Amino acid sequence: MTVTDTTPLGVANPSRPTTVHLSGEIDIFTSAALRRQLMSTLHYSTSLLILDLSQVSFCDAGGLAILVGIQHRARPMGITLALTAPRPFMTRLLHITGLDRSLPMVV
């Protein structure tokens, strides 16, 4: 799992969303590091945090739990977590689990 944050630490522009590009696999081996990185991102994120899933090649239940957990932590901070560009398998996974109704998608 690779996380590329397009916003330099501490330099978030409040008029633009914070976008984090994820790539690779989100699984039991990468979940802990991903959680730490996204929690860190919340501390300087704008009011909209977008996770770009276009390069995610696999996601297991632990990966979905990370997305839900980050969303639960973001809300009290006034941050909306949204997803963008999921691959077809990820769109299906979000739909099957019902997470497509609670995790907003942006274009």
Secondary structure, DSSP 8 states (H G I E B T S, - for coil): -EEEESS-TT---TTS-EEEEEEEEESTTTHHHHHHHHHHHHTT--SEEEEEEEEEEEE-HHHHHHHHHHHHHHGGGT-EEEEE---HHHHHHHHHHTGGGTS-B--
